[in-house]
């Protein structure tokens, strides 16, 4: 079942991710997202929009990525995702002054279906 979003397109599935994002890292997280995932996602078939939200109590970032179809979302190769994730992490490490690791680790991954 597809739902019509306020912007007028049909959403079939929403990818739901949560990352650990401390208050001191919010700007670094946003910049790394804008320089890696944002331009890459814009080129993916079926990608509709993405929302970035931050919960200051839990110090978590939430990403809601809207897709026109589950098939288009799942058709993206894991290798392509890994390549973008590596770029995201490198940019985040640079911004946070970390020599290694992921400054914003994934804490939840799921999907939502509009009603």
C-alpha positions in Angstrom: 0.0 0.0 0.0 1.3 3.4 -0.9 0.6 6.6 1.0 0.7 10.1 -0.5 3.2 12.3 1.3 2.7 16.0 1.8 5.0 16.7 -1.1 2.7 14.8 -3.4 4.5 11.6 -4.2 3.6 8.0 -3.2 5.7 6.4 -0.4 5.8 2.7 -0.2 8.4 2.1 2.4 10.5 4.3 4.8 14.0 3.2 5.7 14.4 4.0 9.5 17.9 4.4 10.9 19.1 5.7 14.3 22.7 6.7 15.0 24.5 7.6 18.2 25.2 11.4 17.7 26.5 13.3 20.7 25.6 16.9 21.1 29.1 18.0 20.2 29.0 16.0 17.0 25.7 17.2 15.5 27.2 19.6 13.0 29.9 17.1 12.0 27.2 14.5 11.4 25.1 16.8 9.3 28.1 17.9 7.2 29.3 14.3 6.6 25.7 13.3 5.6 25.5 16.2 3.2 28.8 15.4 1.6 28.3 11.6 1.2 24.8 10.1 1.5 22.8 13.1 0.3 24.3 13.3 -3.2 24.5 9.6 -3.6 20.9 9.0 -2.5 19.7 11.6 -4.9 20.9 9.5 -7.8 19.3 6.3 -6.7 16.1 5.0 -8.6 13.1 5.1 -6.3 14.6 7.5 -3.8 12.1 10.2 -2.8 13.3 12.1 0.2 15.2 11.9 3.4 14.6 13.5 6.8 17.3 14.0 9.4 16.2 14.4 13.0 18.1 14.7 16.3 16.9 13.6 19.7 18.9 15.7 22.3 17.8 13.5 25.3 19.1 10.2 23.7 21.8 12.0 21.7 20.7 10.1 18.6 20.2 11.0 15.0 17.2 9.5 13.2 17.1 9.2 9.4 13.9 8.5 7.6 14.5 7.7 3.9 11.4 7.5 1.7 11.4 5.0 -1.2 8.9 4.6 -4.0 9.3 0.9 -3.9 10.9 -1.7 -1.6 12.3 -3.4 -4.7 14.2 -0.3 -5.7 15.6 0.1 -2.2 16.7 -3.5 -2.0 18.2 -3.4 -5.5 21.0 -1.2 -4.3 24.1 -3.4 -4.0 25.7 -3.8 -0.5 29.1 -2.9 -2.1 27.7 0.5 -3.2 26.3 1.1 0.2 29.6 0.2 1.9 31.5 2.6 -0.4 29.3 5.5 0.6 29.4 4.5 4.2 33.2 4.4 4.1 33.2 8.0 2.7 30.7 9.1 5.4 32.9 7.7 8.1 36.1 9.2 6.7 34.4 12.6 6.6 33.0 12.2 10.1 36.3 11.1 11.5 38.0 14.1 9.9 35.4 16.5 11.4 35.5 14.9 14.8 39.3 14.6 14.9 39.3 10.8 15.3 42.0 8.6 13.7 39.7 5.5 13.2 36.3 4.1 13.8 32.8 5.4 13.1 32.0 8.5 15.2 28.3 7.9 14.6 27.6 4.2 15.0 24.3 2.6 13.9 22.0 1.7 16.9 18.9 0.7 15.0 17.9 -0.3 11.5 14.3 -1.0 10.4 11.6 0.0 8.0 8.2 1.7 8.3 5.2 1.4 6.2 2.8 4.4 5.7 -0.9 3.8 6.5 
